[in-house]
Amino acid sequence: MRKALQDILVTPAEMTAVDQDAAASGIDSFSLMRSAGMAVSAAALRLFPSATRFVVLCGPGNNGGDGYVAAAALAESGASLAVFAPGDVGKLKGDAARARATYAGEVHAIETYEPRTGDVVIDALFGAGLVRDLPKAVQEAISRVDDRCLPVIAVDLPSGIDGRSGAVRGASFTATHTVTFMAAKPGHLLLPGRTHCGSLEVFDIGIPDRLVRSRAGDLRINTPAVWQQHARGLDPATHKFKRGHLVVFSGPQTSTGAARLSAMAGLNAGAGLVTLASPPEALAANAAHLTAVMLKEIGKAGDLAEWLKDRRLGAFVLGPGFGVGKKAREFALMLCGRALVLDADAVTAFMERRTELFDRIAAEGGQVVMTPHEGEFARLFPEIAADTALSKIEKALAAAKLSHAVILYKGSDTVVAAPSGRAVVNANAPPWLATAGSGDVLTGIIGAHLAQGMPAFEAAAAAVWRHGEAGMRAGRGTTAETLVENIAPLPE
């Protein structure tokens, strides 16, 4: 795959426009279909050289056309083969009909397919553009394949997965391997689609970069290419204040651990100084656990107002273990003009007064990141969360526009969205990151990036990626503490 396109995500509608632009530019559309089908057949022979039989399931559109090309190539290679399709194959049109003509064998009704041990299924029924539930006959075929636990190679996207949202439309194959073309689609990364794709191969069928880029929006896979230009190397002559001063606010005496995790994560992620701002009653508990992290008594809004006169305070983390209530709202509103991460309790505190927060962020113009998980997102953005027509990406973008903040919508398929319309989907997080305190570590990493001067969107995106890498380094059985220890330096 061309490096220039490897981080791009294109929606099904954008990919359709790319295909149309390619045809309008003089590129033979059937040559593209042939390249796609040949890529599928090559993957099948490479991955399953000992297959007893390849079973190609071909749909009524261009995805099916890719399947017929693959079937013809497999037949030419001498592989044992059977082809099945729903509906009347005689009604195929355009390139799909031409592709059907390249395959000389018989096409059987999909209702007659009875899986055998040793079959490898090539799913070329419906691609990323699916917007309705699968036909009953296809759902029944999927059930028969699932019952035999057969390996599946999906063409473009497993049939039944909505390429825009990752949702399952009635039923879906669970592929061992998916071959898509030119660029990944949101449905490859968003849940539950991602769990149905297996390993993902993005194959270059020959559409020029300029045509793909001209139609692609501001959606990317979260990799260092998105934010690396803001990940500055350390000047050997620098001092701690130039590396950024991060402030993390502690909760009361019985809820101090979350803030300390964030503070230690911020220090390990590169902040030059980290101070834990603690209410008086929690000073002793925090002091007993801190060494490199400094401690400051901040009990009420007046204390904070006085401290904020020190402009060396670079960024702030508010929320982990802080408590929900008036104090959280007061502190948050005082900080909206600064670099600020609002997490956990600081998000929930505005459930009934969100307009006050959003208006203050807009008026103050700070670098604000909010990090809701599913429940917190629903509490702060109930109308957006309830709109089942929206994908997770679209929900995050709508929330960012409404709040005027960068939204880090957490989960195994974390989305980071900016009010400007930029968004990334993260793809490197291992499942064992779902452990107590993991989100507090992520919050501290974001804070460190903000303290070092990274813009809010890049700070959040880079933090999610580093969080995932830390999880991979820590390995299975990781805890929040071991996660902190495994935060790697930013790639340069």
For each residue, the residues with C-beta under 8 A, 3 or more apart:
1: 5 6 202 203 204
2: 5 6 204 209
3: 6
4: 209 213
5: 1 2 8 182 183 202 204 209 212 213
6: 1 2 3 202 221 223
7: 220 221 223 225 226
8: 5 183 184 212 213 216 219 220 221
9: 183 184 185 186 189 216 219 220 221 425
10: 14 15 18 182 183 184 185 212 215 216 217 219
11: 14 15 163 164 185 186 217 219
12: 15 16 127 128 129 163 164 185
13: 16 17 164
14: 10 11 17 18 215 216 217
15: 10 11 12 18 19 128 129 182 183 185 215
16: 12 13 19 20 129
17: 13 14 20 21 215
18: 10 14 15 21 22 182 207 211 212 215
19: 15 16 22 23 29 32 207
20: 16 17 23 24
21: 17 18 24 25 211 214 215
22: 18 19 25 27 29 32 207 208 211
23: 19 20 27 29
24: 20 21
25: 21 22 208 211
26:
27: 22 23 31 32 206 207
28: 31 32
29: 19 22 23 32 33 95
30: 33 34 95 98 99
31: 27 28 34 35 206
32: 19 22 27 28 29 35 36 205 206 207
33: 29 30 36 37 62 65 66 69 95 99
34: 30 31 37 38 69 99
35: 31 32 38 39 203 205 206
36: 32 33 39 40 66 69 155 179 181 203 205
37: 33 34 40 41 65 66 67 68 69 70 72 73 99
38: 34 35 41 42 69 70 73
39: 35 36 42 43 179 181 201 203 205
40: 36 37 43 44 66 67 69 70 122 124 153 155 179
41: 37 38 44 45 69 70 71 73 74 77
42: 38 39 45 46 73
43: 39 40 46 47 153 177 179 201
44: 40 41 47 48 51 54 70 74 120 122 153
45: 41 42 48 49 74 77 79
46: 42 43 49
47: 43 44 153 176 177
48: 44 45 51 54 120 151 153
49: 45 46
50:
51: 44 48 54 79 80 118 119 120
52: 80 116 117 118 119
53: 79 80 81 82 116 118 119 120
54: 44 48 51 71 74 79 80 81 82 119 120 122
55: 81 82 83 84 113 115 119 120 121 122
56: 67 68 70 71 74 81 82 83 84 122 124
57: 67 83 84 85 110 113 121 122 123 124 125 141 159
58: 64 65 67 68 71 83 84 85 100 107 124 125
59: 63 64 67 85 86 124 125 126 127 159
60: 64 85 86 87 91 92 96
61: 64 65 96 126 127
62: 33 65 66 94 95 96 127
63: 59 66 67 124 125 126 127 155 156
64: 58 59 60 61 67 68 85 92 96 99 100 124 125
65: 33 37 58 61 62 68 69 92 95 96 98 99 100
66: 33 36 37 40 62 63 69 70 99 124 155 156
67: 37 40 56 57 58 59 63 64 70 71 83 99 122 124 125 155
68: 37 56 58 64 65 71 72 83 96 99 100 102 103 124
69: 33 34 36 37 38 40 41 65 66 72 73 99 102 103
70: 37 38 40 41 44 56 66 67 73 74 122 124 155
71: 41 54 56 58 67 68 74 75 81 83 103 105 122
72: 37 68 69 75 76 99 102 103 104
73: 37 38 41 42 69 70 76 77
74: 41 44 45 54 56 70 71 77 79 81
75: 71 72 78 79 81 103 104 105
76: 72 73
77: 41 45 73 74
78: 75
79: 45 51 53 54 74 75
80: 51 52 53 54
81: 53 54 55 56 71 74 75 105
82: 53 54 55 56 108 113
83: 55 56 57 58 67 68 71 103 105 106 107 108
84: 55 56 57 58 107 108 109 110 112 113 141
85: 57 58 59 60 64 89 107 108 109 110
86: 59 60 109 110 125 135 137 138
87: 60 91
88: 91
89: 85 92 100 107
90:
91: 60 87 88
92: 60 64 65 89 96 97 100
93: 96 97
94: 62 97 98
95: 29 30 33 62 65 98 99
96: 60 61 62 64 65 68 92 93 99 100
97: 92 93 94 100 101
98: 30 65 94 95 101 102
99: 30 33 34 37 64 65 66 67 68 69 72 95 96 102 103
100: 58 64 65 68 89 92 96 97 103 107
101: 97 98
102: 68 69 72 98 99
103: 68 69 71 72 75 83 99 100 107
104: 72 75
105: 71 75 81 83
106: 83
107: 58 83 84 85 89 100 103
108: 82 83 84 85 112 113
109: 84 85 86 112
110: 57 84 85 86 113 137 138 141
111: 137 140 141
112: 84 108 109
113: 55 57 82 84 108 110 141 144
114: 144
115: 55 119 121 144 145 147 148 150
116: 52 53 119 148
117: 52 148
118: 51 52 53
119: 51 52 53 54 55 115 116 148 150
120: 44 48 51 53 54 55 150 151 152 153
121: 55 57 115 145 150 151 152 153 173
122: 40 44 54 55 56 57 67 70 71 152 153 155
123: 57 152 153 154 155 158 159 173 175
124: 40 56 57 58 59 63 64 66 67 68 70 155
125: 57 58 59 63 64 67 86 134 138 159
126: 59 61 63 129 130 134 138 159 160
127: 12 59 61 62 63 130 155 156 157 159 163
128: 12 15 156 157 161 163 164 180 185 187
129: 12 15 16 126 163
130: 126 127 134 157 159 160 161 162 163 169
131: 162 169
132: 169
133: 139 169 170
134: 125 126 130 138 139 142 159 160 169 170 171 172
135: 86 138 139
136: 139 140
137: 86 110 111 140 141
138: 86 110 125 126 134 135 141 142 159 160 171
139: 133 134 135 136 142 143 160 170 171
140: 111 136 137 143 144
141: 57 84 110 111 113 137 138 144 145
142: 134 138 139 145 146 159 160 171 172 173
143: 139 140 146 147 171
144: 113 114 115 140 141 147 148
145: 115 121 141 142 148 150 152 173
146: 142 143 149 174
147: 115 143 144
148: 115 116 117 119 144 145
149: 146
150: 115 119 120 121 145
151: 48 120 121 176
152: 120 121 122 123 145 158 173 174 175 176 198
153: 40 43 44 47 48 120 121 122 123 175 176 177 178 179
154: 123 157 158 159 173 175 177 178 179 196 197 198
155: 36 40 63 66 67 70 122 123 124 127 178 179
156: 63 66 127 128 163 178 179 180 181 185
157: 127 128 130 154 161 163 178 180 185 187 188 193 197
158: 123 152 154 161 172 173 174 175 178 193 196 197
159: 57 59 123 125 126 127 130 134 138 142 154 172 173
160: 126 130 134 138 139 142 168 169 170 171 172 173 196
161: 128 130 157 158 166 167 168 169 172 187 193 196 197
162: 130 131 165 166 167 168 169 187 193
163: 11 12 127 128 129 130 156 157 185 186 187 188 193
164: 11 12 13 128 185 186 187 391
165: 162 186 187 190 193 390 391 392 394
166: 161 162 186 187 188 189 190 191 192 193 194 391 392 413
167: 161 162 187 192 193 391
168: 160 161 162 171 172 192 193 196
169: 130 131 132 133 134 160 161 162 172
170: 133 134 139 160
171: 134 138 139 142 143 160 168
172: 134 142 158 159 160 161 168 169 196
173: 121 123 142 145 152 154 158 159 160 196
174: 146 152 158 195 196 198
175: 123 152 153 154 158 178 196 197 198
176: 47 151 152 153 198 199
177: 43 47 153 154 198 199 200 201
178: 153 154 155 156 157 158 175 188 197 198 199 200 201
179: 36 39 40 43 153 154 155 156 201 203
180: 128 156 157 183 184 185 188 200 201 202 203
181: 36 39 156 202 203 204 205
182: 5 10 15 18 202 203 204 205 207 212
183: 5 8 9 10 15 180 202 212 216
184: 8 9 10 180 188 189 200 202 221
185: 9 10 11 12 15 128 156 157 163 164 180 188
186: 9 11 163 164 165 166 189 190 193 219 391 393 425
187: 128 157 161 162 163 164 165 166 167 190 193
188: 157 163 166 178 180 184 185 193 194 197 200
189: 9 166 184 186 193 194 221 413 425 427
190: 165 166 186 187 193 194 391 392 393 413 425
191: 166 194 195 392 411 412 413
192: 166 167 168 195 196
193: 157 158 161 162 163 165 166 167 168 186 187 188 189 190 196 197
194: 166 188 189 190 191 197 412 413 427
195: 174 191 192
196: 154 158 160 161 168 172 173 174 175 192 193
197: 154 157 158 161 175 178 188 193 194 200
198: 152 154 174 175 176 177 178
199: 176 177 178
200: 177 178 180 184 188 197
201: 39 43 177 178 179 180
202: 1 5 6 180 181 182 183 184
203: 1 35 36 39 179 180 181 182
204: 1 2 5 181 182 207
205: 32 35 36 39 181 182
206: 27 31 32 35
207: 18 19 22 27 32 182 204 211 212
208: 22 25 211 212
209: 2 4 5 212 213
210: 213 214
211: 18 21 22 25 207 208 214 215
212: 5 8 10 18 182 183 207 208 209 215 216
213: 4 5 8 209 210 216
214: 21 210 211
215: 10 14 15 17 18 21 211 212
216: 8 9 10 14 183 212 213 219
217: 10 11 14 421
218: 420 421 422 423
219: 8 9 10 11 186 216 393 423 424 425
220: 7 8 9 223 225 226 422 423 424 425
221: 6 7 8 9 184 189 424 425 427
222: 226 414 416 424 425 426 427 428 461 464 465
223: 6 7 220 226 465
224: 227 228 231 462 465 491
225: 7 220 228
226: 7 220 222 223 424 458 461
227: 224 230 231 454 457 458 459 461 462 465
228: 224 225 231 491 492
229:
230: 227 454 455 458 459 462
231: 224 227 228 454 462 490 491 492
232: 452 453
233: 492
234: 238 243
235: 238 242
236:
237:
238: 234 235 242 243 272
239: 242 243 272
240: 243 245 272 273
241: 244 245 272 273 312
242: 235 238 239 272
243: 234 238 239 240 270 271 272 273 451 452
244: 241 270 271 272 273 314 315 448 450 451 452 453
245: 240 241 271 272 273 274 275 312 313 314 315 451
246: 263 266 267 271 273 274 275 314 315 316 317 444 447 448 450 451
247: 274 275 276 277 296 313 315 316 317
248: 259 262 263 266 274 275 276 277 316 317 320 444 447
249: 259 276 277 298 316 317 318 319 322 331
250: 256 259 260 276 277 278 279 282 286 321 322
251: 255 256 258 259 279 282 320 321 322 323 345
252: 255 256 279 281 282 323
253: 256 281 282 284 285
254:
255: 251 252 258 321 322 323
256: 250 251 252 253 259 260 278 282 285 286 289 321
257: 260 261 321 437
258: 251 255 261 262 320 321 344 437 440
259: 248 249 250 251 256 262 263 276 286 317 320 321 322 440
260: 250 256 257 263 264 276 286 289 290 293
261: 257 258 264 265 320 437 440 441 444 480 481 484
262: 248 258 259 265 266 317 320 343 440 441 443 444 447
263: 246 248 259 260 266 267 274 275 276 290 293 317 444
264: 260 261 267 268 274 293 444 484
265: 261 262 268 269 440 441 442 443 444 445 448 483 484 487
266: 246 248 262 263 269 271 274 317 444 445 447 448 451
267: 246 263 264 271 274 292 293 444 448
268: 264 265 484 485 487
269: 265 266 444 445 448 449 463 466 487
270: 243 244 448 449 452 489 490
271: 243 244 245 246 266 267 274 314 315 447 448 451 452
272: 238 239 240 241 242 243 244 245 451
273: 240 241 243 244 245 246 294
274: 245 246 247 248 263 264 266 267 271 292 293 294 448
275: 245 246 247 248 263 293 294 295 296 313
276: 247 248 249 250 259 260 263 286 290 293 294 295 296
277: 247 248 249 250 296 297 298 304 307
278: 250 256 282 283 286 295 296 297 298
279: 250 251 252 282 283 297 298 299
280: 283 297 299
281: 252 253
282: 250 251 252 253 256 278 279 285 286
283: 278 279 280 286 287 295 297
284: 253 287 288
285: 253 256 282 288 289
286: 250 256 259 260 276 278 282 283 289 290 295
287: 283 284 290 295
288: 284 285
289: 256 260 285 286
290: 260 263 276 286 287 293 294 295
291:
292: 267 274
293: 260 263 264 267 274 275 276 290
294: 273 274 275 276 290
295: 275 276 278 283 286 287 290
296: 247 275 276 277 278 307
297: 277 278 279 280 283 303
298: 249 277 278 279 303 304 307
299: 279 280 303
300: 303 304 327
301: 304 305 327 330 331 334
302: 305 306
303: 297 298 299 300 306 307
304: 277 298 300 301 307 308 331 334
305: 301 302 308 334
306: 302 303 309
307: 277 296 298 303 304 310 313
308: 304 305 313 334 335 338
309: 306
310: 307 313
311:
312: 241 245
313: 245 247 275 307 308 310 316 338
314: 244 245 246 271 339 450 451 452 453
315: 244 245 246 247 271 338 339 340 341 367 447 448 450 451
316: 246 247 248 249 313 335 338 339 340 341 447
317: 246 247 248 249 259 262 263 266 320 340 341 343 443 444 446 447
318: 249 322 328 331 332 335 340 341 342 343 346
319: 249 322 328 341 342 343 344 345 346 347 443
320: 248 251 258 259 261 262 317 343 344 345 439 440 443
321: 250 251 255 256 257 258 259 344 345 440
322: 249 250 251 255 259 318 319 327 328 344 345 346
323: 251 252 255 327 328 345
324: 328 345 348 349
325: 328 329 349
326: 329 330
327: 300 301 322 323 330 331
328: 318 319 322 323 324 325 331 332 345 346 349
329: 325 326 332 333 349 350 353 356 357
330: 301 326 327 333 334
331: 249 301 304 318 327 328 334 335 346
332: 318 328 329 335 336 340 342 346 349 350 357
333: 329 330 336 356 357 360
334: 301 304 305 308 330 331
335: 308 316 318 331 332 338 340 366
336: 332 333 340 357 360 361 363 364 366 368
337: 364 365 366
338: 308 313 315 316 335 366 367
339: 314 315 316 366 367 368 450 451 456
340: 315 316 317 318 332 335 336 366 367 368 369 450
341: 315 316 317 318 319 368 369 370 371 443 446 447 450
342: 318 319 332 346 347 368 369 370 371 405
343: 262 317 318 319 320 346 347 370 371 439 440 443
344: 258 319 320 321 322 347 348 371 376 439 440 443
345: 251 319 320 321 322 323 324 328 348 349
346: 318 319 322 328 331 332 342 343 349 350
347: 319 342 343 344 350 370 371 372 376 379 380
348: 324 344 345 351 376 379 380
349: 324 325 328 329 332 345 346
350: 329 332 346 347 353 354 356 357 380
351: 348 354 379 380
352:
353: 329 350 356 357
354: 350 351 357 358 380 381 403
355: 358 359
356: 329 333 350 353 359 360
357: 329 332 333 336 350 353 354 360 361 403
358: 354 355 361 362 402 403 404 405
359: 355 356 362 363
360: 333 336 356 357 363 364
361: 336 357 358 364 365 366 368 403 404 405
362: 358 359 365 404
363: 336 359 360
364: 336 337 360 361
365: 337 361 362
366: 335 336 337 338 339 340 361
367: 315 338 339 340 406 450 455 456 459
368: 336 339 340 341 342 361 404 405 406 456
369: 340 341 342 405 406 407 408 446 450 456 459 460
370: 341 342 343 347 380 403 405 406 407 408
371: 341 342 343 344 347 408 410 439 442 443 446 460
372: 347 375 376 377 379 380 381 407 408 409 410
373: 376 377 410 411 439
374: 377 378 410 411
375: 372 378 379
376: 344 347 348 372 373 379 380
377: 372 373 374 380 381 384 385 395 399 409
378: 374 375 381 382 385 386
379: 347 348 351 372 375 376 382
380: 347 348 350 351 354 370 372 376 377 399 403
381: 354 372 377 378 384 385 395 398 399 402 403
382: 378 379 385 386
383: 386 387
384: 377 381 387 390 395 398 399 402
385: 377 378 381 382 395
386: 378 382 383
387: 383 384 390 395
388:
389:
390: 165 384 387 394 395 398
391: 164 165 166 167 186 190 394 395
392: 165 166 190 191 395 396 409 411 413 415
393: 186 190 219 396 397 415 417 423 425
394: 165 390 391 397 398
395: 377 381 384 385 387 390 391 392 398 399 409
396: 392 393 399 400 407 409 415 416 417 423
397: 393 394 400 401 417 421 423
398: 381 384 390 394 395 401 402
399: 377 380 381 384 395 396 402 403 407 409 417
400: 396 397 403 404 405 406 407 417 418 419
401: 397 398 404 419 421
402: 358 381 384 398 399
403: 354 357 358 361 370 380 381 399 400 407 419
404: 358 361 362 368 400 401 419
405: 342 358 361 368 369 370 400 419 456
406: 367 368 369 370 400 416 417 418 419 456 457 460
407: 369 370 372 396 399 400 403 415 416 417
408: 369 370 371 372 414 415 416 442 446 460 463 464
409: 372 377 392 395 396 399 414 415 416 417
410: 371 372 373 374 414 439 442
411: 191 373 374 392 414 415
412: 191 194 429 431 434
413: 166 189 190 191 194 392 425 426 427
414: 222 408 409 410 411 425 426 429 464
415: 392 393 396 407 408 409 411 423 424 425 426
416: 222 396 406 407 408 409 423 424 426 457 460 461 464
417: 393 396 397 399 400 406 407 409 422 423
418: 400 406 421 422 423 456 457
419: 400 401 403 404 405 406
420: 218 457
421: 217 218 397 401 418
422: 218 220 417 418 457
423: 218 219 220 393 396 397 415 416 417 418
424: 219 220 221 222 226 415 416 461
425: 9 186 189 190 219 220 221 222 393 413 414 415
426: 222 413 414 415 416 429 461 464 465 468
427: 189 194 221 222 413
428: 222 465 468 469 472
429: 412 414 426 433 464 467 468 471
430: 433 468 471 472 476
431: 412 434
432: 435 471 474 475 476 477 478
433: 429 430 438 467 468 471 478 483
434: 412 431 438
435: 432 438 478 479 480 483
436: 479 480
437: 257 258 261 440 441 479 480 481 483
438: 433 434 435 441 442 467 471 480 483
439: 320 343 344 371 373 410 442 443
440: 258 259 261 262 265 320 321 343 344 437 443 444 480
441: 261 262 265 437 438 444 445 467 470 480 483 484 487
442: 265 371 408 410 438 439 445 446 463 464 467
443: 262 265 317 319 320 341 343 344 371 439 440 446 447
444: 246 248 261 262 263 264 265 266 267 269 317 440 441 447 448 484
445: 265 266 269 441 442 448 449 463 466 467 487
446: 317 341 369 371 408 442 443 449 450 459 460 463
447: 246 248 262 266 271 315 316 317 341 443 444 450 451
448: 244 246 265 266 267 269 270 271 274 315 444 445 451 452 463
449: 269 270 445 446 452 454 458 459 460 462 463
450: 244 246 314 315 339 340 341 367 369 446 447 453 454 456 459
451: 243 244 245 246 266 271 272 314 315 339 447 448
452: 232 243 244 270 271 314 448 449
453: 232 244 314 450
454: 227 230 231 449 450 458 459 462
455: 230 367 458 459
456: 339 367 368 369 405 406 418 450 459 460
457: 227 406 416 418 420 422 460 461
458: 226 227 230 449 454 455 461 462
459: 227 230 367 369 446 449 450 454 455 456 462 463
460: 369 371 406 408 416 446 449 456 457 463 464
461: 222 226 227 416 424 426 457 458 464 465
462: 224 227 230 231 449 454 458 459 465 466 490
463: 269 408 442 445 446 448 449 459 460 466 467
464: 222 408 414 416 426 429 442 460 461 467 468
465: 222 223 224 227 426 428 461 462 468 469
466: 269 445 462 463 469 470 487 488 490
467: 429 433 438 441 442 445 463 464 470 471 483
468: 426 428 429 430 433 464 465 471 472
469: 428 465 466 472 473 488
470: 441 466 467 473 474 483 484 486 487 488
471: 429 430 432 433 438 467 468 474 478 483 486
472: 428 430 468 469 475
473: 469 470 486 488
474: 432 470 471 478 482 483 485 486
475: 432 472 478
476: 430 432
477: 432
478: 432 433 435 471 474 475 482 483 486
479: 435 436 437 482 483
480: 261 435 436 437 438 440 441 483 484
481: 261 437 484 485
482: 474 478 479 485 486
483: 265 433 435 437 438 441 467 470 471 474 478 479 480 486 487
484: 261 264 265 268 441 444 470 480 481 487
485: 268 474 481 482
486: 470 471 473 474 478 482 483
487: 265 268 269 441 445 466 470 483 484
488: 466 469 470 473
489: 270 492
490: 231 270 462 466
491: 224 228 231
492: 228 231 233 489
